[in-house]
Amino acid sequence: MADIILVHPNSGVWQRMNLRLPLSLMHIAGPLEQAGFSVKIVDQRVEKRWRDILKNELKEKPLFIGITSMTGTQIKHALEVSWFVKTISDSTVVWGGVHVSLLPEQTLHNPAIDIGIIGEGEITAVELAQAMANNSSLSHVKGIVYKQNDEIIRTPARGFLKNLDILPPVPYHLVNTNFYNSFGYKGEKSLDIVTSKGCPFKCIFCYNTVYNQSKWRAFSAERTVEEIERVVKDFNINNIYFQDDNFCADLNRVEKIASLIIKKRLKIKFGVMGVRVDTLNKVDDCLLKALFDAGCINLDVGVESGSNRILSFIRKGITVDNVLEVNERIKKFPFIIKYTFIIGFPGEKKTEIKETIQLAKTLSSTNRRAYTPFYVATPYPGTELSERAKEYGFKPPENLEGWQSFNRDTWYLNNPSWLTKKDINELKMVTFISFLWNKNITFKITKRLYRILFYIYYPIARFRMTTNFYRLPLELRFENILNKFS
């Protein structure tokens, strides 16, 4: 039996396309194991018998059950786990992750949750476990919120860990890596790695401005490549997905990582989740070639809008011309480019949404390796976008039960006053189609069934996107069915 149980709840419908490692929990588990605690990770996404597993583990009371929380569907399932634990035991339930960090007191009002970890939890989780093991006062543990005599107490904030290299290696042995696959390059197995925390920019829609206070920290290039070597050796993995919010914040570090991969002759292919347009503007062709020679096959680039006014409104720090310039330069290299877009901002005009759709089409037509998924602007708690949305009548949920249905795919169906019913239907169609009208996305769809479904629907999606035909949205009924089971 383990001292500490860490649970990753279900995350929603899109997790079915590919399944990434529960890295947030694995990064917490490493320091706990280093401090002498035994840890078990239960991933609700892959463990259909998670109730039986928890019931067995709870026979000998662990120090606590830790559950990660991300605003939206994951909260629904995190509550499901929390209430299950409470109905069969008196074990302490601890929530960590983004949502409880943004709304700690509101989260703790739920009777199924005893303690919340605010911000990054590697050190906090160890101190919390030690305090509970020694029956010490929780008041000395920085960065938590807890209940005492029907009162919610918040301890002083914990500062950010600056030198990430002091953290132990990620404990991959705690999960069955066969269940996970980040992207399906040539059908080969892949795993994901996080090599940095945060982002130094101030986009008004991003949780990083609050959760990481627009600060960026990273593992050294040497430590990053050591982690890659370990994963390749231990799991016979040759494909890596860097799941950093901003992998390229330090271009000298990026250059050194590429150089070390080449020097060590690591035969890997890798993708990068977080790359900015203005960063790519600073990258010369030599570094792009070095990235390609090191094995880079994919870059995910946040564009967000085809309207300069909206780009200014969301503090993106780029222009449409910057995007077009980067696309012209980057298409010389065989990178698969994912340009992400966001539509439906408060005050956004229909003409500006059309400009965004047109920019996406331009990027795809001029770069045969590009694809352009769309999302609807989501005013996550604590962000500046949430405050701006309130000016337009947005009413954020007042409890966890309200936040559990606040996911990026459906939250806007009944809430925002700035969208008409017709607007909402068009937004849903554009976002749905945007994922399915371009074959370049298929390397991110690692589940065979969903690849088959993609190729069946692809001709319809392509026709709709190229002709701007969003009426008769019959396929959204299928998406609604999927959402019910998320």
Secondary structure as UniProt FT lines:
FT   STRAND          4..8
FT   HELIX           13..16
FT   HELIX           23..34
FT   TURN            35..36
FT   STRAND          39..43
FT   TURN            44..46
FT   TURN            48..49
FT   HELIX           50..57
FT   TURN            58..59
FT   STRAND          64..69
FT   TURN            71..72
FT   HELIX           73..88
FT   STRAND          93..97
FT   HELIX           98..102
FT   HELIX           104..108
FT   TURN            111..112
FT   STRAND          115..117
FT   HELIX           122..133
FT   TURN            134..135
FT   HELIX           138..140
FT   TURN            142..143
FT   STRAND          144..148
FT   TURN            149..150
FT   STRAND          151..154
FT   HELIX           164..166
FT   HELIX           172..174
FT   HELIX           177..179
FT   HELIX           185..187
FT   STRAND          190..193
FT   STRAND          196..198
FT   TURN            204..205
FT   HELIX           208..211
FT   TURN            213..214
FT   STRAND          216..218
FT   HELIX           221..235
FT   STRAND          239..242
FT   TURN            245..248
FT   HELIX           251..263
FT   TURN            264..265
FT   STRAND          269..276
FT   HELIX           277..282
FT   HELIX           285..294
FT   STRAND          296..304
FT   HELIX           308..313
FT   TURN            314..315
FT   HELIX           320..330
FT   TURN            331..332
FT   STRAND          336..343
FT   TURN            346..347
FT   HELIX           350..366
FT   TURN            368..369
FT   STRAND          370..371
FT   STRAND          374..376
FT   TURN            381..382
FT   HELIX           384..391
FT   TURN            392..393
FT   HELIX           400..403
FT   TURN            404..405
FT   TURN            408..410
FT   HELIX           411..413
FT   TURN            417..418
FT   HELIX           421..434
FT   TURN            435..436
FT   HELIX           439..444
FT   HELIX           448..467
FT   HELIX           475..484
//
